[in-house]
Amino acid sequence: MGAMATSSVDRSDALRPAAAHPAAVVQGETYRFTVLTTRLLRMEYSADGVFEDAATQLVVNRSFPVPEFTVEETDEALDIRTEHLHLSYTKGPFSASRLSVTMRGKVQDSHRTRWHHGDPQPEPGWRLNNLGGTARTLDDVDGPIELEPGILSYNGYATVDDSASLLLTQDGWVRPRRATGEDLYFFGHGRDYAAALRDFFTLTGPSPLLPRWTLGNWWSRYYAYSDTEYLELMDRFTEAGIPFSVAVLDMDWHLVDIDPSLGSGWTGYTWNTDLFPDPAAFLERLHDRNLRVTLNVHPGDGVRSHEAAYADVAQDLGLDPSTGHEIVFDISSRAFVESYLRRLHHPHEAIGVDFWWLDWQSGTASRIPGLDPLWLLNHVHYRDSGRDGRRPLTFSRYAGLGSHRYPVGFSGDTVVSWESLRFQPYFTATAANVGYFWWSHDIGGHLGGAKDDELATRWYQLGAFSPINRLHSTRHAFNSKEPWRFGQRAEQVMTRYLRLRHQLVPYLYSAMWEAHTDGTPPIRPMYHDHPQRHEAYEVPNQFAFGPDLLVAPVTEATEPATHLARVDAWLPEGRWYDVLTGRRYSGGGKRALYRPLDDIPVLAQAGTVLPLASDVMADPGHNPTALDLMVFPGADGVCTVIEDDGEAEPADRHETRVELSWGGTGTSGLDATLTVRPPTGTGALRRRELTVRLVGVESVRAARLDPGQRPLDLHRDERGLLVVPLGPTDLSEGIVLHLEGVGLTTPDLARETFTLLDQAEIAYDAKSAVQELVERLEGSALLAALHSLDLPGHLYGALVELVSAAD
């Protein structure tokens, strides 16, 4: 037997240190308190006086800067006070009567300001103590499920119990704890949710950077494709102008029809050469199409004798391959893991597999007491995927708090239903409360249900604004997600949103960098940004997408008479634009928004500059050489496009800052400037083709570009946006676009009303009555007159939306 590779798993058993600064520690014979920040405390009790300073499965760093705090101690009691918290402890075993933490004025937000040891963690939900986290799986889910608690609380505090967590060794393996007793963390951040997440990531490790190409569209289907069929499908997508960046092969890539005496074909590592005669050539052809490849594996059944690598694995483990006995999957065995990676995974990677879809469905028990095998499977694969200088990536299920370090998350096999769709935006956004940002759902639903063009289209629209956009479906001849398998209108809308997703990659990758460095969730509930506004807690399906967009997905069917669906949204103060329709709204309250099948509400505040990829069919794994800058006028604003060199550890962060200055009065209308600062960072693109698209702008008297005072010709695109083409532009010294005499579009209420009425299935005389009122009245008088008519509910609501948007 040859020497085993040790790049991923070696024999070092030294613990990984994660001690706090001694000055932050207050310790007695059986207790220890660590003041990590003024709002984060560690609380330990050990009857034998043994405490743990090693990293755990959850906690990898305790070396925070020492905050200011005071200690008052007697023989019987101890009080620790920080700017934000007061810990009170009567010495002895932790109990409700002995240990409490009280929120002090700086973070006190409600009457519930004191935690006692042993207080149950309330069930997640707004206006309860905990705002919720996420869940292990959505397998077979058809609607809402209970979520695990998160670290954010409406009442300002939450606790995390790390007592049962195993320890990490320096080489990344696990060991049982030496200490017994309790190991608790108290998060007392009030409603400063951003600060809570920053402390959480400092404690548990940052949200990693994913490869840029993961943000494109993924094609997946549980179907026994041949290599020819798969490649032809990818080519048809390209011919239809539908971009993809990841090709997923579900389990039929490997042998599944095996001797029944060996068990099922659920687990496998040997290519089915009837379908894929030359796997290496097939993978190369996918790469030639700028597609990265992941293979599905269900590792739970171990290695059986039909596998091509069976004899090698048996010999690695000192077993006799001639027996043909099953080699049990044992993630707790270093020897097994070394062989498992070396024999079953690395050879496939050597011929072109980019990452693995680890579809673990085999329970939570292992031979190491307290170890969830899913956690170690994720941990081992993620670390192994980063060898040889690659950016680490795995694709697996959630294994508890701290799983944010091992993206991407696979949420499981959901039911095809409106109930499933309705739950998914809340589920995705709420996962931000435990730092789990990169969920991948089965967009369109996986199993069951019925074909429904409207439901599928609404799911595609949500997918475009999901962390990962992976189309998927179960093995069923009639269940697949190619847009052309739906009606013509659905196909057109689906295709548009798949293309939009690739346009959004520069924006979303910049948000990923902010998540990595600052802990800002790329997708987050509205209360993250508006924690003191009760309305932000009352729109569970609305979420912030990146720094500047709000998304309110449609999760209800359209009303038959109007072909409109209703969404209840909340718009914070300010002026807002619908990104997809250009309609303007005044914020500061809740609104009922109505949309046909074509769109969902996606809103940007005045002053937003939205960076988009110009060429949707270009490889999203590379920094785009052409960018569209979509400008929403009416206020000053800034956007920063963040990129890098794509390496596992980027040599530098590339930033291109774009500043919009709005509102200077000129000789005709308003004047504005759009300044693109010189890119920063070694290797940043200094020359790009730039196109500026102005939303809600009727006219511009003059446009010129500095340096050079070059005049520019404007035109309108297919959406009617005013386009300022800057062309190939040298950004080395920065540029300034001057817009003089900008006139904003005045809403044409009569025209928009006619369009709305024209597609409504109501009496012609009713349509005429509405149109006559709109052309004759305005404001509150118009609304009162419309209310007096017996109109379908969605039609009246949509008219109210139009009238209020026109104000």
N, C-alpha and C positions, 0 to 999 in steps of 0.2 A: 504494500500500500504506500502510495506517495505521500509526501508531507502535505498536511492540510493548510489551506489558505487561512490566514489569520487577520485579514484586513477588517473583518466585521466583528468577529468574536475571538477573544484571546483568553488566556488563563489567569490574567491578573485579577486578584480578589480584593485589592485595596479599595476602601470606600472612597467615594467621591466627596470631598469636603464641601460643606455649605454652612459654615459657622457664621454667626452674627458677630459684630464687633463687641468685644467684652464690655465696653462702656454702655452698651444698650441693654445689658442683662442685669436683672435683679433676681438673685437666687438664694434659696435656703436649702436645708437638707433634703426636703422632699418636693419642693416646688421650684419652678423657674419661670420667670416672665421676661419676655424680650420686647422692648419697645422698638419696633421696626420703623414705623413712622408715627406721626402724631395721631394717625387714624387707623393704624394696623398693629395689632398686638398678637404675640404668640404666648400661649398659656399652657404650661406643662405641669403635670403631677406624676411623680414616680415614687411609689412606696419604698423602693430599694435605693432611691437616690441616683439612678443611672439615667442620664439624659442624652439625647441624640443630636449630634451636630452634622451628620452626613446628609447628603441629598437623598430625597425620597422620590417615589414615583411621581408625586405631585410637585414637591418643592425642590428647586435646584439652586436657589440663591437666597441667603439671609443677610448678606453683607450690604446693608443699606447704610447711607450716611446717618450718623447718630443724631436723632432729633432732641430737642429740648424737652425735659420732663423733670418732675420732682418726685421724691420718694419720702413717705413718712412711715416709719416702722416701729412697732413695739414687739414685745415677746409674743403677743397674741394676734396682732393684726398688721396689715400692710395696705397702704394706699399709694397708687401711682397716678399722677395727673399729667396730662399733656394739654396742649392748647384745645384739643377737641374731645378728650375722653377722660373719665375718672374710673379707674379700676379699684375695687374694694375687695379685700380678701381677708377672711378670718382663717388663720392657719389651720391646716388639716386637710383631709381628703376633699377634693372639689365637690361642692353640692350647691343647691339653689340658695341655701341660707348662708353659705360661706363665700361664694364668688359671684360678683356682679360687675357689670360695666355700664356706666351711665354716660349718655351723650351730653356734652357740655354745650354752651350757647352757640359756639361757632358752627355746629352742625345740627343743632336741634331743630327739627322740622315739624314735629307733631307731639301729641301728648304721650305717645309711647316712646319713651326715651331711655328705658333701662332694660338691660338683658340680665337674666339670672342663669347661672349654669343649669343645664338640663332643659331649658325652655325648648319646647318642640319647634322645629322649623315649620312655620305655617305653609299650607299648600300654596303653590305659586298662583299669582293672580293680582291684578292691580287693586290698590287700596287694601291689600293684605300686606303682610310684612315682607314678603319675598316676591320679586317680579319674575321669577322663573328662569330656567336655564335651557336645557335641551334634553334629548332622550336618546337611548341606544339605537333604536330602529323604528322605522315606520312600516315594517313588514305587515302586510295584510290590513293596514290601517285604512279606515273608511270614515274619516272625520277626526275630531279632536281626541287627543290622548293627554294623560297627565305628564307634565314635565318635571324633571329633577329641579331642585332649587338652584338658584344662581347666587352670585355674590352681591347683587344690587337689591336694594330694598326701598320701598316707598317710605318706610318709617326710618330709614337711615342706617340700618345695621344688619349684618348677616354673619353667620359663623360657618367655618369649615373644619371638619374633624379629620385630621390626618393620622390618627392614632394607629390605624390598621395598615397604613401604607408601607410597602417594602422599601428597603434601602437600595441605592444605586452604587455600584462599584465604579472605579475609575474607567474601566473599559466598557461600561454601559450595561453590565449584567445586574441582577438583583440578588439581594440577600435578606433574610429575615432580620427584623429589628433586634437589637440587644436590649433596648429599654422596653419595659412594660408600663402601662398607665395611660395617661391622656396627653394628647398633643393637639391643641386647638388653636385656630386662628380667628381673630375677631376683626371684621371689616366694619369700621364705624365712620363711614364717609358722608353720612347724611344723604343728600341728593346730588352730591358732586360725583356723578357716575363716571365721568372721565377720569377723575383722580383714583377712584376705586379700581378701574381697569388698569391704569398705569401701575399701581402698586401690585396688582395681581400678576401682571406680566413681569415685573421686576422680581417677584417671588418665584414664579413658575416657569419663566422663560418667555421670550417674545413670540409673537405670531410670525411664522417663517415667511420668507419670500418664495413664492411658487415660480416655476418657469413661466415666462410671459405667455407662451402658447396655450397654457391651460385655460386662459380666459376666452379663447375662441369657442366655437361650437363643437360638441362631441357627438359623433354618430355611434349609436349602440342599439343592438337588437339581439334578443335571444333567438337565434336562427342559425341553421346549419348551412352557412354560406360556403361555396367553393371559392378558391382564390380568384377565379375568373369572374364569378358573380360579384364578389366584393369590389374588385377593381372597376368593373363596369359601372357599378352603382356610384362609386366615388367620381368617376368621369361624368356620369349623368348629372350629379350635383354641380360639378364645375360648369358643364354646358348650360345648366339652368341658372347660373349665377348665384348658387347657394354655397357659401363658404363653410368649410369645416377645418379644424386644426388637429383633432384627435380622432383616431379610428379605434373603436373598442371591439374586441373579439370576445364574445361570451363563450361559454364552456365548450361549444362544439369545435373549437380549434384543436382540442385534444381528443383522444380516444374515449368514447362514451359507451359504445356497445361492446362490453367486455364479458368474459366468462362469468356467468352468474355466481359461480362458486367463489369468485374473488370479491363479491359484493357489487355495489352499484358503480356506475361510471361517473358519479358526481365529482370525485377527485381525480385529477389527471395532470400529467406533465409531459406526455408524449404526443407529438403532433399526429393528427389524423392525415396521413399522406394520401388518402383517397380524395380528400378535399383540398389539401395543400401539398402537392407533390414536392415542391421546393420551397420550404418555409423561408429560407434566407432570401431567395429571389423575390418572393412575395413581399416580405418586409421592406426590401430595398425599393420596390416599386411604390409602396405606400410613402416611404420617405421622399422619393422623387416627386411626389405630389404634395410635399410639405405637410404630411400627416405624421403625427407621432402615434405610437401604438401601445396599447395596454391589453394584456390578456387576463381573462377571468380565471381565478383558481379558488376551489373550495378545499383547503388543505386538511380538513378534519379527518379524512379517512386514511391518511398516511401514504405509504408507498407500497404498492402491490406488485406482484411478480410480473405483470404484463408491461410494466414501465421499462423504457429503454435504459434508464439509469438505475434500475433496481439492484443489479449486482454490485455496482460501484458503491451505492449507499450502504448495502449490506456489509461489504468489506470494510468500509470506513468505520462501521460500528462494531466490527468484530463478529459479525453474524455469518452464517453459512448460507449463501444464496441458493444452494441446491435444494434447500428445504422448501423454498417458495413461500415461506411464512410471511404474512403481512408485517411490515415495519410500522409500528404504531407512531402516529404523529405525537411528538413529545416536545413542545416548545420549551419546557423547563430543563431540558438536557442540552448542555453546551455542545456535546459531541453530535447530537442529532441536528442541532441548528447549523453547525458548521457544515455538515454534509448536505443538509437540506438546501442551504444557499449555494454551496459550491457545485453540487451535482444537478439540482433541479431548477435553479433560477439563473445562475450566471451563464450557462451555455446558451440559453435563449436570449439573454441580453447581449451576448457577444455577436449574435446574428441580427440584432435590430430591435428587440423588445425594449421599449423606453421605460415602462414602469408596469406595476402589477395591480390588478384589481383583486384585493384580498377579501373574498366573500365568506367571512367566517360566520357559521351558523351552528356551532357545535358546543354551545354552553359556556359557563363561566368557571368550571372546575379544572384544576391542574394538579400535578404532583407536588407543587410548592404550595403549602397552605396559605390561603389569602391571595393567591395570584390568579387574576383573570387572564386566561391565555390570550384573549384578544388584545389586551394591553401590551403584553410582551411581543406578540406577533407584529403589532403596529410599530413598536419601538425598534425591534430588530430590523424590520424591513426598511423603515425610514433611514436608520443609520447606515444600513448596507447600501441603500440606493445612492448615498452621497459619496461612495468611494470613487477613486480615480478623478476627483475634481468635479464631479457632476453636482448639479443642484438637487438636493434630496427631494423625493416625492413618493408618496404612496397613496393608495385609494382604498379606504377601508372603513369599517364601522366605528362609531363613537364608543370609547371604552372608559368614560368617566372624566371627571374634572382633570384638566391638564392635557387632554387629548388634542388641544389646539396645536401642540408641537408636532403633530403627525398628520398634516393635511395630505390629501383631500378626504372629506367625509362622504361615505356612501350611506344614504338614509334608508334604503331598503325598497321593498316591492309594494308600492302603494296601489290601492284600488282606483280604477278609472271611474271617478264620480265627481260631481260638484262639491260634495262634502270634503273629499280629499283636497281638491283645489282650494277650497275656502280656508282650510286650516294651514296650508303651506306657507303663505306670506308671514303669518304670525309666528309659526314654528321657526322659520329661517331667521327672521329679525331677532327673535327673543334669544336665540343661541349666542348673540353678541354678549349677553349677560354673563356668559362663562368664557368669553374670548374665542368661541368656536365659530370662526368666520366663514369657512370655506366648505359649506354643505354642497353636495351634488345630489339632486333629486332625479327621479325618473320623470322627466318632463313629459306631460301627456298622460301620466299614470301607467302602471305596469300591467295589471291583470284585472279580470272581471269587467263589469260595466258593459256599456254599449257604445257603438260608434256614434259620436256626436260632434259634428263639425264645429259647432260653436264652443263647446267645452274644450276641444283640442286647441282651437285657436286662442282662446283665453289663456290656456296653459303655456302655449308658445310665447305669448306676450309677457307672461310672468317670467318665463325662462330667460328672456333677453335681459331682464333686470335681476337675475338670480346670481349668487356667487359663482357657480359653475353652471353652464347651460348644456346639459347632456340629455339628448332625446333617447328614449328607451321604451321597450315593450317586451312582453313575454313571448314565448314560442306559441304563436297562433297565426294561422294563414291570413286571417283578416285583421290582425292587430299589428300595424306598423306605422311609422311616423313620417314617411316620405310625404312632403307637402302635396305632391300630385295625386296622392291617394285620397284626397279630400275634394270637396267641391271647389269650383273655380275661384270663388271669392275667398274661401278659407285658404286655398293654396297661395293666392296673391298676398294675403295678409301674413301668413306664416313665413313666406319667402322674404317679405320686407323686414320682419322682425329678426330673422336669422341674419340678414345683412346688417341690420342696425347693431346687432350684438358685436360684430367685428368692427364696426365703426367706433364703438364705445371702448375698445381695448385700451387706447392711450389714457383715457379718463380713469378706467377701473384699475389699470396697473399703477397709476399715480396714487390712487386710493390704497392699493396694496402696500406701497411703500410707507404711507402714513400709518397704516395698521402695524407695520413691522417696527417702525421707529418710535411712534407716539402712542400706539395702542388704540387708535381711533377706528372703530369698526367700519368697514366699507359699506355694510348694510346694517342698519340699526333702527330700533323702535324710535318713534318720534320723541319720546320722553328723554332720550339721551341728550338731545340738543335743547330741550325745553322742559327741564325737570320740575319747574315750579308751576307749569301750566296744566291744569287738570284736563284740558281738552286733549293734551298729548297722550294721555293714558286711555282715552276713550275711542281711539281709532286703531285697534290692534292690528289691522291688516294694511295700514299705511306705514311706509318706512322711508327713511333717508337712504339714498343711494349715492355713495361718494360724498364729497364735500358740498355739492351744490344742488342736487336733484331730490325731489320728493316723488314717490311713486305710490299710486293708489290703485292696485290691480282690480280688475273686474272679476268678481267671483260669483256673480249671479247671472242667470239667463236673461236674455232680452225680453221685454214685454212685446207680445205679438203685434199689437196695434201700431207701435211706434218703431219697432226694431231697435230700441234703445235699452241699455242696461244702466242701473243706477249704482253709484258709488258715493258713500258718505265720507267726505274728507275734511280735514282741518288745515287751514292755511294760516301760518303765523303772520304777524304784521308785515306789511310791505306790499309791493307790487309783484305779481306773479304772472308768468307766461306758461301756457301749455306748450311744451317742447314740440309736440307732434302736430298740433293744430294752429299754433300761433296766437290763440285766444288769450286776452289779458284779464286778470282778476285782481281785485283788491283783497288783501289778506286781513287777518284779525278775527276770524271766526270760522264756523263750520259751514260747509257748502254741500249741497247735493249736486253731484256732477253726473251727466248722462252721456253715454258714448255708444255709437253703433259698433258693429263688429270690428271695424277698421282700427280702432285705437283704444288705449287706456289712458287715464290721466297721468301724465309725467310732467312735473312742474319745476320751473327754474325761476329764481328770483331775479328781478331787474338788477343788472350789473354782472350777471353770470357770463363768463366766457367758457364755453364748453369745447374742449379739444377732441376732435374726432379724426379717425383714419380716413383719408380720402379714397383709398383703393381698398374696397372690402375684400377683394380676392387675393390681396397680397398676404404673405405669410405673417400672421400676427406674432410669431416668435421673434421677429426682428423689429427694431425701432423704425417706425414709418418715415420714409423720405418725403411724404406729402401729407400735410395736415389741413383739415378744415377747422377754422375757429368760428363757432356759432355764437354770436353776440346777442344778448338780450338787453335792450337799451333801457335807459331811464335812471341809472344810478352808477356810481363808481364800483369797480370790482377788480378782483385779481384771480388768476388761476396759475397754477404751477404744474407744468408737465414734467413728471419724474420718470427717468429711464435709467438704464445701466447697461453693462457689457454682457449680461446674461450668464456670467460665471457663477459658480456656487457661492463664492464670496466676492461680490462685485468690488473691483478695484476702486471704484468711485461712484458716487451718485450724481447723475446728470440732471440738471434742473434748467428748464426754460420758463422764465417767468413772463406772464402776459398781464399787462395792467390796462384797465379800461377807465378812462377819465371822462365823465359825462356831465353835460349841463351848462357849459360855457355859452353865453348868448352871443350869437354872431349877427351878421346883417340880415339873415333870413333863417328862421328856425333856430335849432340848437347846434352847437358844435361839440365834437367828441374827438378824443385821440385814443388810439390803441397802440400801446408801446410793447414791443417784444424785446426783452433784455437779452444781452449776449448769453448764450448757454454756458453753464458752469460744469466743471467735471472733466477729467481727462478722458478723451475719446468721444465727447458729446458731439452730435451732429451739428455742424456749423452752417450747413446749407440745406435748405428745405424748400419745397414748393408749398406755398401757403395760399389758402383761399379763405376769405372772411365772408361769412353769411350773416346778414342782418335780419333779425326776426322782428316783425311788427314795424318795419320802416317802410314808409310810402315813397320817400324820395331823399336824395342827397344832392345838394347843389354842386358840390365839388369834392373830389377825393384826390389826395396826393400822398406820395410816399417819400419819407426822408430816411437816409440821406439821398440827395439828388433832386428833391422836389419833383419827382416823376409823377405826372398826372396819370390817372387810372380810369379805364372805361368800366362802367357797371352794367350788369344785366340781371335778369331774373332767371332762377332755376325752375325745375319742373314743379316745385312746391309753391312757387311764387315769392320765394325769399330773394331779397336784393343781394347780389353777389358782387364782392370786390375781389377780383383775382390779382394776387400779388405776384404770382408766377414763381419761378426758381429764385430764391432770395438768400443772399449772404447775411447770416446773422452774427457774424464775428464781432461786430461793433454794435449790434442791436439795430432796430428799425422803429420808426414812428409813422403810423398811418393817421393822417388828418382827415376828418370828415366834417365838412362845413355845410351849414344849412340843412340839418337832418330833420325831416318831417316824419312824425310817427303816424302809423296807419290809424284811421278813424274807423271803428267798427261799423259795418253796414248791417244794421239790425234787420232791415226789411229783406235784404238778400239772404241772410242766414236763416231767417224765419221761413222764407219760401223753400229753401233747401230742406229744412227740417220737416215742413208740412208735406212737401212733395213725396217723401218716402213713407209718410204715415198712412196706415190703412184705416182711415176714418171717412166720414161723409164729406163729399166735395163742398157742400154748403158750409160745413163746420170749418173746413180749411179756409174758405173765403172769408168767413166771419173773423177768424183769427188774423188773417193777413190785413184785413181792413182796419182792425183795431191797432195793429202794430204800425201801420202807415199813418194813422191819425193821432194817436196818443203817445205819451211817453211817461217814464218814471212810475211813480206810485199810482197814478191814474190808470196807466196801462195795466199794471199788475192787478188792480182791483177789477177792471173790466174783464181781463182774462179769467180771473177767479170765478166770475159769475157764470161763465160758460161751463157746460157739462163736458169737460175734456178728460180723456184718459189720464191717469195720474202721472205717468212718465212724460206725457206730452206737456202738461202744465208745468211740471218740474223743469223740463228742458227749456221751456220758454222763460221761466223765471231765471234760469242760469244765463240765458242769452241777454236778457234785459239787464240783469245786474252786472254782467261782464261788460256791457256797453256803457255803463255809467262812468 
